[in-house]
C-alpha cells in the first residue's frame, strides 16, 4: 500500500511496567472509505526488529459502489507483508504476479532493487458491500540484501502452524513461537504472530527475539497490572520476561526480530540505508524507468511533490 503523509502518533498515558520501553497511540487517517492507523514509523520509534512500517487497515465495510483501489506504485529496499482478517485484495506486480489474498494468507513481496505493484478489491466482488480488515507491514532489508532481485511469495493460511491451549490461540505467521515455525522465508530474523486470548487467559512471551512489540487489535490487555485497550502499540525492553493477560477477549499481533544494526531512511514508498539511493529511486519513478504492472498498466501513483 502506498505511504500516506501524516503526523506522528502521540504517546499515551504513563505506564508502570518496567518491561515496557515505549507506548504508542497510532495516528488514524481516512484513505478513501476506510480508516488506517499507522503505528510505525514515528519520531519516537522507527523500527522494531526489521519492521519499519505498521498499518492497521479497518475494520471497515465499503458500501456498494466503493472499492479499495491502490494504483501501481514502486518500492525499494523492503519486503511488504499483507495479512488480512476479513475481506480480499487482488495483488498485481511488475513481475507478472496476480494473486488474491484471503484472510489468514500471507503475501510477502520483496522489492529489493525495485518493484511496482497495485492492490485492489477483486473485480468479481464489486457491486455489493465489501469488508476489509487487516495489517500491512514493511520489513526493511539488511544492508547486504537491499539490492537483491525482486520476488513474490504467497503462503496459504492452512500452511501456517497454530498453537492452542489454556484459552490462547496463536497462528505463527513469520518466524518461530513456542516451538512452532512458519514456512515463510525472510531476509533477516523476523517474528510475526497472530494471537487471540479468551477472557482471563495468560500467555508468556519468550525473549527469543531481540526486539518485540505487541499491537492490540481488539479487547483489553493486561501486562504487569497495567491495562492497554485496543489500538495501542507496546514495545518491550530487550530480554524482558513478559506475561500477557486478557481482561476481555483479546486479539493482538506480536512482532519484531533482530535489530538491523544500521540506520534506515524512509521516503514515501522507498526504504534504504542511503539517502542517495532514495533520490535515485525518486528520479527513476519520475522518469518512468520502473517496470509496469501487467494487467494494470493504465494508472499509477505520481511521485509526491514534497
N, C-alpha and C positions, 0 to 999 in steps of 0.2 A: 504494500500500500504506500502511496506517496506521502512523504513527510509534509505535515502542515505546520505553518508557523504558529506560535502561541507562547504565552508567558509560562515561566517555570511553575510547577506545582509548589505550593507553600507547605511548610511543615505543620504538623498537627500539634496537639497539646503535649505537654511534657509527660514522660513515662518513667516508671520506676525500675523496670527490669534491666539489670546490669548487662545482660547478654545482647541487648538491642543497641545497635550503633546509630541507626537513622530511621526515622519515621517520615514517610512522605504521603501527602494527600494529593492524588493526581489532579491535573488540570483537565477540565472537561470542555469539549468543543463539539458542536454540531457540524457534520461534514456532508449534509445533504440527506436528511431524513432519518439519520440515526446518530447517536452520541458516541464519541470516542473519548476515553480517559487516558491521558498519557502520564505514565509513572516514571519512565526513563526516556531520555536523559534529563537531568535537572542540574542547576548550578551547584547543588549540594551533593549530588551523586551522579557520576557519569556512567559507570559500569558496575555490574555485579557479575563477576566472572567474565565471560565473553559477551553477556547481554548488554548491549548499548542502547537498546530501544525496546520499550514495552508499552504496547497499546491494548487497552481493553475495549473491544468493539461491542456496542449494545449493552444488554439485550434490547432488541427493538423489533417492531413489526412494521415493515414498509407497506404502505397502502397500495391497493390495486392501481397500477399505472406507474408506481415508483419502483426503482431498482438500484442496486449498487452498480456503479459504472466507474471504475478507476481506469482511466485511459492508459495506454502504453507509456511507461516511464522507465528511466535507467537506474541501475545500481552498480557500485563498485565496492570491493573490499569487505564484503559481508556475506552472510547467509541469512535469508529470511525464513522464518518458521511460522506457518499459518496453522492454527489449531482451533477447530470450531466445536462449540457445544450445541448449536442449533443452526439450521439453515444450510445452504450450499453456495459455493463460489466456483465459477469456472476460471481457471488459471490458463493463460496462454503466454508463451515466452519466445524469445528470439532464437532459441534452439529448435523450435518447432513443436515444443511440448504443448499439449492440450489435455487438461485434467480437471474434472470436477471433484472438489474436495467436499467430503461429507463429515458430519460430526464424529469426532474421535480419530479421524485420519490425521496424518502429518504430511504437510507439503514443506520440503526443505529445498530451497533454491539457493545455490551458491553462485554469487555474482562473480567473484574473483576479479579478473581484469575488466569485466563489463558484461552486463546482460540487460535486456529490456523485457518487461512483462506487463500484462494487464490483468485486472481482477474484476469480474462482472457477475451479476446474477445470471444463472443459466437461462438462455432464451426460452427453453421449453417450460420453465416455471413461471414466466412472467404472465401478467394478466390478472393475477389474484394477489392476495396479501402474501408477503414474503417475510419470514422470521430470520433474524440474524443475531448471533451471539458467539463471541469467540475472542481469541487473542492473536495479535500479530506481534512478533518479536524479531529483533535483528541480533545476530551473533557476529561480532567483529572478528575478522580473521587474524591469526597470528602473523607476526612480521614476515616470516619466510613463506607464507601462503597467501598473501594479499593479492598476488597477480596470477593465481592459478587459472586454469581454463574454467569457464562457467559450466555448471552442472545442475541437474534437477533430479530429485529423488522423492518418491511418494511411498508412504507406508500406510497400509490399511489398519484400521482400528483393531481388527482381530489379531494382528500380528504383534501388538504391544502387550507386554506382560502385566498382569494385575495381581494385587495382593488384597486380602480381605480378612478381617477378624477383629473382635472386640469393638465393634461399632465403627471401624475405619475401613475405607476402601481407597486404594491407590492404583492409578494406571501410570506406569513408567513410560514417559514419552521420549525422553532422551537420557542417556546415562544409566546409572545403577542406583537402586534404592532398596534397602533391606534385603539384599541378596538377589534381587531380580534386575536384569539388564535388558534395555531396549535394543532392537536391531538397528536403530537409526544411527548412522555414522556422521560424526562431525570432525572438524579440523583441529579442535582442541577439547580438553576435558570439560564436559558440559553436563549439567543436571537440570532436569525439567520433569516435574511430577504433578499429575492431576490428583488431588486428594479430596475426599468427602468424608465428613465425620458426623455421626449421629449425636444428638444432644448428650453431653456428659462423657463422650469418648475422649480418650487421651492417646497421643501418639508421639514417641520420641523422634527427633530429627537428628540423625547422625551428623557428626562433624567431619565426615569424609571429604566433602568438598571444601576447598579453601575459602570460597566466598559463597554465602547463601542468603536468600531472601524469600519472603512469602508475600504473595498478593492475595488479599481476602476478596473473593468474588461474591460471596453471599454468606450472611449469618454473622454471628459474634464469636470471635476467637479470644481465648484467654491464654496469656503467657505470663507465668510467674505472678499471677494475681492481677495483671493489667488486662483490660478488655479492649479489643480492637474491632470496630464494626467493618462492614463491607467497604470496598474501595479504599483500602489502606495498603501501602507497600511498607513492609517491615524488613529492614536489613539487619542481619545479625553480625556480631563480632566474630572474627575467625576463631575456630576452636571451641566456641562456647557450647555447652551442653544445653539443648533445647528440648522441652516437652510442651506440646501444644494441647489445648483442651477446648472442646466445643461447648459454649454456653447455650447454643441453639444448634440446629442443623447448620453445618458449615461446609462451604465449598471454597477451595483455595488452590493456588498454584505455588509449588515450591520450585525455585530455580536458582541457578548460579553455576559454579565451576571454578576452574583455575584462573587466577589473575593473569591478564595478558602480559603484565610486567612492563608495558610501554604505553605512551600516550596515544590516544586516538582523536582525530578531528572528525567532526560530522557537519556536513552542509547539505541541506535538502536530502537527497537520497544517496549521498556519497559518504563513505567512511574510509578513512585512510590514516596511516601514521605520518603522512606527508601532506603539507598544505599545497605543495606544488602539484602533487598528483591529483588533488581535488580540482585545482584550477585547470589542469589538462582535461579532466573529465567534463567540466563545465563547457569548455570550448568544443570538445567532441560532440556533446549533445546539441549545442547551439548550432553547429555547422553540419549536423546530420550524419556524423560518422559512426554512430552506433548502428547495430543491425535492427531490422524491422521485425515485427511480430507477425508471423504468418497467420492469416485469418482475422487480423485486427490491424490492418495497415492504414486505415483511413484517418485515424485520430492519434493525437499524442498530447502529453502534458508539456507545455513550453517551459523553458528554463525560467525560474523565478527571477524577477528584477530586484535583487537585494544582495 
